């Protein structure tokens, strides 16, 4: 029986496999490309391609694909077999360096935001050697970047790699100023916690809203939701435990460091958390994790829901992005050490993050903006749409002391005792955790909690890396020309604290008073995708992102177009689904039940003319009124949907959807949900919230 250590990474062409299958010269050249970003020679690529093909075929692969992440938010792949014809009529298995380095998928049907015309089909995929190739379902998957014929990035990976390079460049400048001559590379690392729901597959198949949109568009509140808080960290049900076990095995084979699993707050909700990886690898792994979750769930008669708010009235699902910076020598640049007050290097990198989050809070907000996440942000389980930073008592005290010029007294060290001799005593952390904060410092990293569960983590990390790189550039420019390094450094740290303390907030982010306070501080409060997405093209953002080499101006404007178009399409599909469900399922069910109740009342009167039919008459009256209201709002909704076709400006269409279509959808839902509570369960046409949330045993 294979152990976890035996199977872990068994389907990955990782460092162990490369070292064993490549010559020392080729291996060292490839490692230099991976570790230092050196260019790759074609002869090295040919040698790697041959070894990669031999390894893949040995492990059952018959095809290869350039695996990339277009602007759809999911992954894409086109499979080609290894076979080539031989002169004697047989076939041989071949794979060249050229095939490894470059592919040419048809790019005409991927989102481009106007970068190229639809009829212009050529696009290129380029091998990303910094992310290991892997085998998935007998196909060798080669992680790649994706660009247009003109070289513009049409994917999420290329800007991510650019942002990592930008941060590396500026961080190295800072480290050199502190006398660090050993560090060759600074990388960002991420550990994305992934929340999700599991529902019974048979029930899912009866819900058109889940099938077409990923969330329930109708559904009355069940008698029990998450009020008892008994699901959080509760005993995992056998069916779910079996799913988690299979999921772990599949993830471990692909070298994905799946570590923690547990029940989340809402019924049927769960979480998986990995160990940290370099940001581009973590991004690849998270995309794979979401895909494999859905595939493994089907094998267990389940469906994995990754929508940010699949059920109204209970917690939605997020993806906490734990982000940090580290050197290739093993130093975490966000680790305070034992005496953070005296740790100037840490304080400078901390201030760089504070400055970045304040200066580019709009970019962080829009990096997590989707139609699905609009339903979640600001709800009881998610941070508000206002970006702020939680530092905790100790770091806040340190920064206040620096700003005021007073000595820092130090954090009090407290020991926790539980009053039972047999139980251990342990030191209390110097600060609590704040789950309401969008951007919280948690010891040696920041936890960005605003991401939605279906989001690619690349978008948030692109903006975070770029913004911090810009802060570090400002610092390096000043320090490199300073006559007195230490004096300039201290002055700069103090100025950053004074100029950007408005972004620091350690209180309850759920409290309405904080939103009012945030507005007084001048912080952004973009509640929806339509509110925030256009700000990507603001002058200050275009200037920073282009100067850091993360996006071209054309790429920036294309992404505004793509994200707004995605928003409009998503909500329009939801509205059309509601209309379909009302006409084909809900109204017919109401009519059928009214007919049944009326027949029952007539039967009672025929048997006993004096019998009371108060209940039946009230049910018929209420349901008839509901049916009329449902019909009227459905017709209004259809009119609004038809009116969207007249918009040529995508931002104006988004505003119409936000201001009129979504409110009308909520009105329709409210009446339909009331009708559900009045209709017999055997007549209601699809599984209820109670069925879905508590149906997995």
C-alpha positions as CSV (number, residue, x, y, z in Angstrom):
1,X,0.0,0.0,0.0
2,X,1.4,3.4,-1.0
3,X,1.8,6.0,1.7
4,X,1.2,9.7,1.3
5,X,5.0,10.3,0.9
6,X,5.1,7.7,-1.9
7,X,2.2,9.2,-3.9
8,X,2.8,12.9,-3.2
9,X,3.9,14.6,-6.4
10,X,3.9,11.2,-8.3
11,X,2.1,12.9,-11.3
12,X,4.4,16.0,-11.3
13,X,7.5,16.6,-13.4
14,X,9.1,18.2,-10.4
15,X,12.7,18.9,-9.2
16,X,13.2,15.3,-8.2
17,X,12.2,13.9,-11.6
18,X,14.2,16.6,-13.5
19,X,17.3,15.9,-11.5
20,X,17.1,12.2,-12.1
21,X,16.2,12.4,-15.9
22,X,18.3,15.3,-17.1
23,X,22.0,15.6,-17.6
24,X,23.8,17.8,-15.0
25,X,24.4,20.5,-17.5
26,X,20.8,20.6,-18.7
27,X,19.5,20.5,-15.2
28,X,21.7,23.4,-14.0
29,X,20.7,25.5,-17.0
30,X,17.0,24.8,-16.3
31,X,17.3,25.5,-12.6
32,X,19.0,28.9,-13.5
33,X,15.9,29.7,-15.6
34,X,13.5,28.7,-12.8
35,X,15.4,30.3,-9.9
36,X,16.9,33.4,-11.5
37,X,14.8,34.0,-14.6
38,X,17.6,33.3,-17.1
39,X,16.7,32.8,-20.8
40,X,16.3,29.2,-21.9
41,X,18.3,27.8,-24.8
42,X,16.5,25.6,-27.4
43,X,18.9,22.7,-27.0
44,X,18.0,22.7,-23.3
45,X,14.3,22.8,-24.2
46,X,14.7,19.8,-26.5
47,X,16.4,17.8,-23.8
48,X,13.7,18.7,-21.3
49,X,11.0,17.9,-23.8
50,X,12.4,14.4,-24.4
51,X,12.7,13.7,-20.7
52,X,9.3,15.1,-20.0
53,X,7.7,13.0,-22.7
54,X,9.4,9.8,-21.6
55,X,8.4,10.4,-18.0
56,X,4.8,11.2,-19.0
57,X,4.4,8.1,-21.3
58,X,5.8,5.9,-18.6
59,X,3.1,7.2,-16.3
60,X,0.3,6.5,-18.8
61,X,0.1,9.8,-20.7
62,X,-0.8,9.7,-24.4
63,X,-1.4,13.4,-25.0
64,X,0.1,16.8,-24.0
65,X,-1.5,20.2,-23.7
66,X,-0.5,23.7,-23.0
67,X,-2.5,24.5,-19.9
68,X,-3.3,28.1,-19.5
69,X,-5.6,30.6,-17.7
70,X,-7.5,32.9,-20.1
71,X,-9.6,35.8,-18.9
72,X,-12.6,33.5,-18.5
73,X,-11.5,32.9,-14.9
74,X,-11.1,29.1,-15.5
75,X,-8.4,27.1,-17.2
76,X,-8.1,26.0,-20.9
77,X,-6.4,23.2,-22.7
78,X,-6.1,21.8,-26.2
79,X,-4.9,18.2,-26.4
80,X,-2.4,16.8,-28.9
81,X,-1.1,13.2,-28.9
82,X,2.5,12.3,-28.8
83,X,2.2,10.1,-31.9
84,X,4.0,10.7,-35.1
85,X,3.9,8.4,-38.2
86,X,6.9,6.1,-38.8
87,X,8.1,5.0,-42.3
88,X,7.0,1.4,-41.8
89,X,3.4,2.4,-41.0
90,X,3.7,2.3,-37.2
91,X,3.8,5.3,-35.0
92,X,6.4,6.7,-32.7
93,X,6.1,8.9,-29.6
94,X,7.7,12.3,-30.1
95,X,7.7,15.7,-28.4
96,X,10.1,18.5,-29.3
97,X,11.5,21.6,-27.6
98,X,9.5,23.8,-30.0
99,X,6.3,22.0,-29.0
100,X,7.2,22.5,-25.3
101,X,8.1,26.2,-25.6
102,X,5.3,27.4,-27.9
103,X,1.7,26.5,-28.8
104,X,-0.8,28.1,-31.1
105,X,-4.4,27.7,-29.8
106,X,-7.2,29.4,-31.6
107,X,-7.7,32.6,-29.6
108,X,-10.8,33.9,-31.4
109,X,-13.3,32.8,-28.8
110,X,-11.5,33.9,-25.7
111,X,-12.3,37.3,-24.1
112,X,-10.0,40.0,-25.3
113,X,-11.8,43.2,-24.4
114,X,-11.2,44.7,-27.9
115,X,-7.5,43.9,-28.1
116,X,-8.2,42.0,-31.4
117,X,-11.1,41.4,-33.7
118,X,-13.1,38.2,-33.4
119,X,-12.0,37.0,-36.8
120,X,-8.3,37.3,-35.8
121,X,-7.8,33.9,-34.4
122,X,-4.1,33.4,-33.8
123,X,-2.8,33.3,-30.3
124,X,0.3,31.9,-28.6
125,X,1.0,29.9,-25.5
126,X,4.5,30.1,-24.0
127,X,5.9,27.5,-21.5
128,X,6.2,28.8,-17.9
129,X,9.2,26.8,-16.6
130,X,8.8,28.2,-13.1
131,X,5.6,26.0,-12.7
132,X,6.0,22.2,-12.9
133,X,4.3,20.2,-15.6
134,X,1.9,17.5,-14.4
135,X,-0.3,14.6,-15.6
136,X,-4.0,14.9,-15.5
137,X,-6.2,12.2,-16.9
138,X,-3.5,10.7,-19.1
139,X,-2.5,14.2,-20.5
140,X,0.8,15.9,-19.8
141,X,-0.2,19.5,-18.8
142,X,2.4,22.2,-19.4
143,X,1.6,25.4,-17.5
144,X,1.9,28.3,-20.0
145,X,1.2,32.0,-20.5
146,X,-1.2,33.0,-23.2
147,X,-0.9,36.1,-25.5
148,X,-2.4,37.5,-28.7
149,X,-0.7,37.7,-32.1
150,X,0.4,41.2,-31.2
151,X,2.0,40.0,-27.9
152,X,-0.7,41.4,-25.5
153,X,-1.4,39.3,-22.5
154,X,-4.8,37.5,-22.8
155,X,-4.4,35.6,-19.6
156,X,-4.1,36.0,-15.8
157,X,-0.7,34.3,-15.5
158,X,1.4,36.7,-17.6
159,X,0.6,39.8,-15.6
160,X,1.1,37.8,-12.4
161,X,4.6,36.8,-13.4
162,X,5.3,40.4,-14.4
163,X,4.1,41.6,-11.0
164,X,6.3,39.1,-9.2
165,X,9.3,40.3,-11.2
166,X,8.4,43.9,-10.4
167,X,8.3,43.2,-6.7
168,X,11.5,41.2,-6.8
169,X,13.4,44.1,-8.6
170,X,12.3,46.7,-6.1
171,X,12.7,44.5,-3.0
172,X,16.3,43.6,-4.0
173,X,17.1,47.3,-4.2
174,X,15.9,47.8,-0.6
175,X,17.8,44.7,0.6
176,X,21.0,45.9,-1.0
177,X,20.6,49.2,1.0
178,X,20.5,47.2,4.2
179,X,23.8,45.4,3.2
180,X,22.2,42.2,2.0
181,X,24.4,41.0,-0.9
182,X,23.5,37.3,-0.6
183,X,19.8,37.4,-1.6
184,X,19.4,36.8,-5.4
185,X,15.6,36.7,-5.5
186,X,12.6,37.9,-3.5
187,X,9.4,36.0,-4.1
188,X,5.8,36.3,-2.8
189,X,4.2,33.3,-1.4
190,X,0.5,32.5,-0.9
191,X,-1.7,30.1,0.9
192,X,-5.3,30.4,-0.4
193,X,-8.0,28.9,1.9
194,X,-10.8,27.6,-0.2
195,X,-14.4,27.5,1.0
196,X,-17.1,25.5,-0.8
197,X,-20.6,23.8,-0.5
198,X,-21.5,20.2,-1.2
199,X,-25.0,19.3,-2.2
200,X,-26.6,16.1,-3.3
201,X,-26.3,15.6,-7.1
202,X,-29.8,14.3,-7.6
203,X,-31.2,17.4,-5.9
204,X,-28.8,19.7,-7.8
205,X,-30.1,18.3,-11.1
206,X,-33.6,19.4,-10.3
207,X,-32.6,23.0,-9.7
208,X,-32.2,25.0,-13.0
209,X,-30.8,27.9,-11.1
210,X,-27.9,25.9,-9.7
211,X,-27.2,24.3,-13.1
212,X,-27.2,27.6,-15.1
213,X,-25.9,30.1,-12.5
214,X,-24.2,28.2,-9.6
215,X,-26.5,29.8,-7.0
216,X,-30.1,29.5,-5.9
217,X,-32.3,32.3,-7.3
218,X,-35.3,31.1,-5.3
219,X,-35.6,29.5,-1.9
220,X,-37.5,30.2,1.3
221,X,-35.6,30.2,4.5
222,X,-35.7,26.8,6.2
223,X,-36.7,26.3,9.9
224,X,-33.0,25.9,10.7
225,X,-30.0,27.5,9.1
226,X,-26.7,28.3,10.9
227,X,-28.2,29.8,14.0
228,X,-27.0,27.0,16.3
229,X,-23.4,27.3,15.1
230,X,-23.3,23.5,15.3
231,X,-21.8,22.8,11.9
232,X,-18.6,24.9,12.3
233,X,-15.7,22.4,13.1
234,X,-18.4,19.8,13.7
235,X,-18.0,16.1,13.1
236,X,-17.6,15.5,9.3
237,X,-20.4,13.4,7.9
238,X,-19.2,10.0,6.4
239,X,-20.2,10.9,2.8
240,X,-18.3,14.2,3.0
241,X,-15.3,12.5,4.8
242,X,-15.1,10.0,1.9
243,X,-15.1,12.9,-0.6
244,X,-12.4,14.7,1.4
245,X,-10.2,11.6,1.5
246,X,-10.4,11.1,-2.2
247,X,-9.9,14.8,-2.9
248,X,-6.7,14.8,-0.8
249,X,-5.3,11.8,-2.6
250,X,-5.9,13.4,-6.0
251,X,-4.4,16.7,-4.9
252,X,-1.4,15.1,-3.3
253,X,-0.6,13.2,-6.5
254,X,-0.4,16.6,-8.2
255,X,2.0,18.0,-5.6
256,X,-0.7,20.2,-4.1
257,X,0.0,20.7,-0.4
258,X,-3.6,20.2,0.9
259,X,-3.3,20.5,4.6
260,X,-6.4,21.4,6.6
261,X,-10.1,20.4,6.1
262,X,-13.1,21.2,8.2
263,X,-16.8,22.0,8.3
264,X,-17.5,25.8,7.8
265,X,-20.2,27.9,9.5
266,X,-23.1,27.3,7.1
267,X,-24.7,23.9,6.8
268,X,-23.2,21.9,3.8
269,X,-20.2,24.3,3.8
270,X,-16.6,23.2,4.1
271,X,-13.1,24.5,3.8
272,X,-9.7,23.3,2.5
273,X,-6.4,25.1,3.2
274,X,-3.0,24.3,1.7
275,X,0.5,25.0,2.8
276,X,2.1,28.1,1.3
277,X,3.6,28.0,-2.2
278,X,5.3,30.6,-4.5
279,X,2.5,32.8,-5.8
280,X,2.4,31.6,-9.4
281,X,2.5,27.9,-8.3
282,X,-0.2,28.6,-5.7
283,X,-2.3,30.1,-8.4
284,X,-1.9,27.1,-10.6
285,X,-2.6,24.8,-7.7
286,X,-5.8,26.7,-6.6
287,X,-7.2,26.5,-10.2
288,X,-6.5,22.7,-10.1
289,X,-8.0,22.4,-6.7
290,X,-11.3,23.9,-7.8
291,X,-11.4,21.7,-10.9
292,X,-10.6,18.5,-8.9
293,X,-13.1,19.3,-6.2
294,X,-15.9,19.4,-8.7
295,X,-14.8,16.1,-10.4
296,X,-14.3,14.2,-7.2
297,X,-17.6,15.4,-5.8
298,X,-19.4,13.9,-8.8
299,X,-17.9,10.5,-8.1
300,X,-19.5,10.6,-4.7
301,X,-23.0,11.6,-6.0
302,X,-22.3,15.2,-4.9
303,X,-21.9,18.6,-6.5
304,X,-19.3,21.1,-5.3
305,X,-20.6,24.7,-5.4
306,X,-18.0,27.4,-5.7
307,X,-20.3,30.4,-6.1
308,X,-19.7,33.1,-3.5
309,X,-23.3,33.1,-2.3
310,X,-25.2,29.9,-3.4
311,X,-27.8,30.3,-0.6
312,X,-29.4,33.4,0.7
313,X,-29.6,33.7,4.5
314,X,-26.5,31.7,5.3
315,X,-22.8,32.4,4.9
316,X,-21.3,32.6,1.5
317,X,-17.9,31.3,0.5
318,X,-14.7,33.2,0.3
319,X,-11.0,32.5,-0.4
320,X,-8.6,33.9,2.1
321,X,-5.4,34.9,0.4
322,X,-2.5,34.6,2.9
323,X,0.3,36.6,1.4
324,X,4.0,37.1,2.4
325,X,7.4,38.0,0.9
326,X,10.5,35.8,1.3
327,X,14.1,35.7,0.1
328,X,15.7,32.8,-1.6
329,X,17.9,32.6,1.5
330,X,14.9,31.7,3.6
331,X,14.1,35.1,5.3
332,X,10.5,36.1,5.7
333,X,10.5,39.9,5.1
334,X,7.3,40.3,7.1
335,X,8.5,38.5,10.2
336,X,8.7,41.0,13.0
337,X,11.3,39.1,15.0
338,X,11.5,39.3,18.8
339,X,12.0,43.1,18.8
340,X,10.0,44.5,15.9
341,X,10.4,48.0,17.3
342,X,14.1,47.8,16.6
343,X,13.8,45.8,13.3
344,X,14.1,48.6,10.8
345,X,14.0,46.3,7.8
346,X,10.8,44.7,8.9
347,X,9.2,48.1,9.6
348,X,10.1,49.4,6.2
349,X,8.6,46.4,4.4
350,X,5.5,46.7,6.7
351,X,5.2,50.4,5.8
352,X,5.5,49.5,2.1
353,X,2.5,47.3,2.4
354,X,0.5,49.9,4.4
355,X,1.3,52.6,1.9
356,X,0.5,50.3,-1.0
357,X,-2.9,49.2,0.4
358,X,-3.9,52.9,1.1
359,X,-2.6,54.3,-2.2
360,X,-4.2,51.5,-4.3
361,X,-7.2,50.4,-2.2
362,X,-9.4,50.8,-5.3
363,X,-7.2,48.2,-7.2
364,X,-7.4,45.7,-4.3
365,X,-11.2,46.2,-4.2
366,X,-11.7,45.7,-7.9
367,X,-9.4,42.7,-8.0
368,X,-12.0,40.7,-6.2
369,X,-15.1,42.2,-8.0
370,X,-17.5,39.8,-9.6
371,X,-21.3,39.6,-9.8
372,X,-21.1,36.7,-7.4
373,X,-18.9,38.4,-4.8
374,X,-21.2,41.4,-4.8
375,X,-23.7,39.3,-2.9
376,X,-21.1,38.3,-0.3
377,X,-19.0,41.4,0.5
378,X,-20.5,43.3,3.5
379,X,-22.6,40.3,4.6
380,X,-22.1,38.9,8.1
381,X,-19.5,36.4,7.1
382,X,-17.4,38.6,4.8
383,X,-15.5,41.9,5.1
384,X,-17.2,45.1,4.0
385,X,-16.5,46.5,0.5
386,X,-14.2,49.1,2.3
387,X,-10.5,48.1,2.3
388,X,-8.7,48.5,5.6
389,X,-5.7,47.0,7.5
390,X,-5.7,45.2,10.8
391,X,-2.3,45.2,12.6
392,X,-3.2,44.2,16.1
393,X,-2.2,45.8,19.4
394,X,1.5,45.4,19.4
395,X,2.2,46.6,15.9
396,X,-0.3,49.4,16.2
397,X,1.4,50.5,19.5
398,X,4.8,50.4,17.8
399,X,3.7,52.6,14.9
400,X,2.0,55.0,17.2
401,X,5.2,55.3,19.2
402,X,7.3,55.9,16.1
403,X,4.9,58.6,14.9
404,X,4.8,60.4,18.2
405,X,8.6,60.0,18.8
406,X,8.0,58.4,22.2
407,X,9.7,55.2,23.4
408,X,7.8,52.0,22.9
409,X,7.1,50.2,26.2
410,X,6.7,46.8,24.6
411,X,3.8,44.3,24.5
412,X,2.8,42.6,27.7
413,X,3.6,38.9,27.7
414,X,0.7,37.0,29.3
415,X,0.4,33.3,30.1
416,X,-2.9,31.6,29.7
417,X,-3.9,29.4,32.6
418,X,-7.1,27.3,32.5
419,X,-7.5,26.6,36.2
420,X,-6.8,22.8,35.8
421,X,-3.4,21.6,36.9
422,X,-3.3,18.8,34.3
423,X,-3.8,21.3,31.4
424,X,-0.8,23.1,30.0
425,X,0.0,26.7,30.4
426,X,1.0,28.6,27.3
427,X,1.9,32.1,26.3
428,X,-0.8,34.3,24.9
429,X,-0.2,35.9,21.5
430,X,0.4,39.7,21.6
431,X,-2.7,40.4,19.6
432,X,-6.1,38.7,18.8
433,X,-7.3,37.9,15.3
434,X,-9.8,40.1,13.5
435,X,-12.1,38.1,11.1
436,X,-13.9,41.2,10.0
437,X,-10.9,42.8,8.6
438,X,-10.4,42.7,4.8
439,X,-6.6,42.8,5.1
440,X,-5.2,41.5,8.4
441,X,-1.7,41.0,9.7
442,X,-1.5,37.5,11.2
443,X,2.0,37.1,12.6
444,X,4.3,37.0,9.5
445,X,1.9,37.5,6.6
446,X,-1.2,39.4,5.6
447,X,-4.6,37.7,5.1
448,X,-6.6,39.3,2.3
449,X,-10.1,38.1,3.0
450,X,-12.1,39.8,0.3
451,X,-11.6,37.2,-2.5
452,X,-14.6,35.2,-3.6
453,X,-14.5,31.4,-3.6
454,X,-14.7,31.1,-7.4
455,X,-12.1,33.8,-8.1
456,X,-8.7,33.1,-9.5
457,X,-6.3,34.3,-6.9
458,X,-4.1,35.8,-9.6
459,X,-6.0,39.0,-9.9
460,X,-5.7,40.0,-6.2
461,X,-2.0,39.1,-6.1
462,X,-1.2,41.0,-9.3
463,X,-2.5,44.2,-7.8
464,X,-1.0,43.5,-4.4
465,X,2.5,42.7,-5.8
466,X,2.4,45.7,-8.1
467,X,1.2,48.1,-5.4
468,X,3.9,47.0,-3.0
469,X,6.5,47.1,-5.7
470,X,5.6,50.7,-6.3
471,X,5.9,51.6,-2.6
472,X,9.3,49.9,-2.5
473,X,10.4,51.8,-5.6
474,X,9.5,55.1,-3.9
475,X,11.5,54.1,-0.9
476,X,14.5,52.9,-2.8
477,X,14.6,56.0,-5.0
478,X,14.8,58.2,-1.8
479,X,17.2,56.0,0.1
480,X,19.7,55.4,-2.7
481,X,20.2,59.2,-3.0
482,X,20.2,59.9,0.7
483,X,23.2,61.6,2.4
484,X,22.3,60.0,5.7
485,X,20.7,56.6,5.2
486,X,19.5,56.0,8.8
487,X,18.1,59.5,9.2
488,X,16.2,59.3,5.9
489,X,15.0,55.8,6.7
490,X,13.6,56.8,10.1
491,X,12.0,59.9,8.6
492,X,10.4,57.9,5.8
493,X,8.9,55.3,8.1
494,X,7.5,58.1,10.3
495,X,6.0,59.9,7.4
496,X,4.4,56.7,6.0
497,X,2.7,56.1,9.3
498,X,1.4,59.7,9.5
499,X,0.3,59.8,5.9
500,X,-1.4,56.4,5.7
501,X,-2.8,55.7,9.2
502,X,-6.3,56.3,7.9
503,X,-6.2,52.8,6.4
504,X,-5.5,51.2,9.8
505,X,-8.5,49.9,11.7
506,X,-8.5,47.2,14.4
507,X,-12.2,47.3,15.3
508,X,-15.4,45.5,14.1
509,X,-15.6,45.8,10.3
510,X,-19.2,44.6,10.4
511,X,-20.4,47.6,12.5
512,X,-22.3,50.2,10.5
513,X,-20.4,53.0,12.4
514,X,-17.2,51.8,10.8
515,X,-18.6,52.4,7.3
516,X,-19.5,56.0,8.3
517,X,-16.1,56.4,9.9
518,X,-14.3,55.0,6.8
519,X,-16.1,57.6,4.6
520,X,-15.0,60.4,7.0
521,X,-11.4,59.1,6.6
522,X,-11.8,59.3,2.8
523,X,-11.6,55.6,2.2
524,X,-13.2,54.1,-0.9
525,X,-16.6,52.3,-0.5
526,X,-17.3,50.6,-3.9
527,X,-20.2,48.3,-3.1
528,X,-20.5,46.6,-6.5
529,X,-18.5,45.5,-9.5
530,X,-20.0,48.3,-11.6
531,X,-18.9,50.9,-9.0
532,X,-15.3,49.8,-8.8
533,X,-14.2,48.2,-12.1
534,X,-14.0,51.5,-14.2
535,X,-11.4,52.8,-11.7
536,X,-8.9,50.3,-13.1
537,X,-8.4,52.8,-15.9
538,X,-7.9,55.8,-13.5
539,X,-4.8,57.8,-14.4
540,X,-2.9,57.0,-11.3
541,X,-3.6,53.3,-11.7
542,X,-2.6,53.2,-15.4
543,X,0.6,55.1,-14.6
544,X,1.6,52.7,-11.8
545,X,0.7,49.5,-13.6
546,X,2.4,50.5,-16.8
547,X,5.6,51.8,-15.2
548,X,5.9,48.7,-13.1
549,X,5.6,46.7,-16.4
550,X,2.6,44.7,-15.1
551,X,0.1,45.8,-17.8
552,X,0.2,47.8,-21.0
553,X,-2.4,50.6,-21.3
554,X,-4.3,48.5,-23.9
555,X,-4.4,45.5,-21.6
556,X,-5.8,47.6,-18.8
557,X,-8.7,49.0,-20.8
558,X,-9.4,45.5,-22.2
559,X,-9.8,44.1,-18.7
560,X,-12.3,46.9,-17.7
561,X,-14.3,45.9,-20.7
562,X,-14.1,42.1,-20.1
563,X,-15.0,42.3,-16.4
564,X,-18.0,44.6,-16.9
565,X,-19.1,42.4,-19.8
566,X,-18.8,39.3,-17.6
567,X,-20.9,41.0,-14.9
568,X,-23.6,41.9,-17.4
569,X,-23.7,38.5,-18.9
570,X,-23.8,36.7,-15.5
571,X,-26.7,38.7,-14.1
572,X,-28.6,38.5,-17.4
573,X,-28.3,34.7,-17.4
574,X,-29.6,34.7,-13.8
575,X,-32.6,36.9,-14.8
576,X,-33.4,34.7,-17.8
577,X,-33.2,31.6,-15.6
578,X,-35.6,33.2,-13.1
579,X,-38.1,33.8,-15.9
580,X,-37.8,30.3,-17.2
581,X,-38.3,28.8,-13.7
582,X,-41.3,30.9,-13.0
583,X,-43.0,30.1,-16.3
584,X,-42.2,26.4,-16.5
585,X,-42.1,25.4,-12.9
586,X,-43.3,27.9,-10.2
587,X,-46.5,29.2,-11.7
588,X,-47.7,25.8,-12.9
589,X,-47.0,24.4,-9.4
590,X,-49.0,27.1,-7.8
591,X,-51.9,26.6,-10.2
592,X,-51.9,22.9,-9.6
593,X,-51.9,23.2,-5.8
594,X,-54.7,25.9,-5.9
595,X,-56.7,23.4,-8.1
596,X,-56.0,20.7,-5.6
597,X,-57.0,22.8,-2.5
598,X,-60.1,24.1,-4.3
599,X,-61.1,20.5,-5.2
600,X,-60.7,19.5,-1.5
601,X,-62.8,22.4,-0.4
602,X,-65.6,21.5,-2.9
603,X,-65.4,17.9,-1.7
604,X,-65.9,19.0,1.9
605,X,-68.9,21.1,1.0
606,X,-70.4,18.4,-1.0
607,X,-70.1,16.0,1.9
608,X,-71.0,18.5,4.5
609,X,-72.5,21.8,3.3
610,X,-71.9,23.5,6.6
611,X,-68.3,22.4,6.8
612,X,-65.7,25.2,7.3
613,X,-63.4,26.0,4.3
614,X,-61.7,28.9,5.9
615,X,-58.2,27.4,5.6
616,X,-58.7,26.4,2.0
617,X,-60.1,29.8,1.0
618,X,-57.2,31.6,2.7
619,X,-54.7,29.4,0.9
620,X,-56.3,29.9,-2.4
621,X,-56.6,33.7,-1.9
622,X,-53.0,34.1,-0.8
623,X,-51.6,31.9,-3.5
624,X,-53.7,33.5,-6.2
625,X,-52.4,36.9,-5.0
626,X,-48.8,35.6,-5.1
627,X,-49.3,34.2,-8.6
628,X,-50.6,37.5,-9.8
629,X,-47.6,39.3,-8.2
630,X,-45.2,36.8,-9.6
631,X,-46.6,37.1,-13.1
632,X,-46.6,40.9,-13.0
633,X,-42.9,41.1,-11.9
634,X,-41.9,38.4,-14.3
635,X,-43.3,40.4,-17.2
636,X,-41.5,43.5,-15.8
637,X,-38.3,41.6,-15.6
638,X,-38.7,40.4,-19.2
639,X,-39.1,44.0,-20.3
640,X,-35.9,45.0,-18.5
641,X,-34.0,42.1,-20.1
642,X,-35.2,43.1,-23.5
643,X,-34.2,46.7,-22.9
644,X,-30.6,45.6,-22.2
645,X,-30.1,44.8,-25.9
646,X,-30.3,48.5,-26.7
647,X,-27.1,49.4,-24.8
648,X,-23.9,49.8,-26.7
649,X,-22.0,51.1,-23.7
650,X,-21.0,48.2,-21.3
651,X,-20.7,50.5,-18.3
652,X,-24.2,52.0,-18.9
653,X,-25.6,48.5,-19.3
654,X,-24.0,47.5,-16.0
655,X,-25.5,50.5,-14.2
656,X,-29.0,49.5,-15.6
657,X,-28.5,46.0,-14.3
658,X,-27.3,47.2,-10.9
659,X,-30.0,49.8,-10.4
660,X,-33.1,48.2,-12.0
661,X,-32.7,44.5,-13.0
662,X,-31.2,43.2,-9.7
663,X,-33.9,45.0,-7.6
664,X,-36.6,43.6,-9.8
665,X,-35.1,40.1,-9.4
666,X,-35.2,40.5,-5.6
667,X,-38.9,41.6,-5.8
668,X,-39.7,38.5,-7.8
669,X,-37.8,36.2,-5.5
670,X,-39.5,37.6,-2.4
671,X,-43.0,36.8,-3.7
672,X,-42.0,33.4,-5.1
673,X,-40.4,32.4,-1.8
674,X,-43.6,33.4,0.0
675,X,-45.5,31.2,-2.4
676,X,-43.2,28.3,-1.5
677,X,-44.1,28.5,2.1
678,X,-47.8,28.3,1.2
679,X,-47.5,25.4,-1.2
680,X,-47.5,21.7,-0.4
681,X,-44.0,20.2,-0.5
682,X,-45.1,17.5,-2.9
683,X,-46.3,20.1,-5.3
684,X,-43.3,22.4,-5.1
685,X,-41.3,21.7,-8.3
686,X,-37.7,21.6,-7.0
687,X,-35.8,20.8,-3.8
688,X,-36.0,23.4,-1.0
689,X,-33.3,25.0,1.0
690,X,-33.9,22.5,3.8
691,X,-33.4,19.6,1.3
692,X,-30.2,21.1,-0.2
693,X,-28.5,22.3,3.0
694,X,-29.3,19.2,5.1
695,X,-29.6,16.5,2.4
696,X,-26.1,15.1,2.5
697,X,-25.8,12.5,5.3
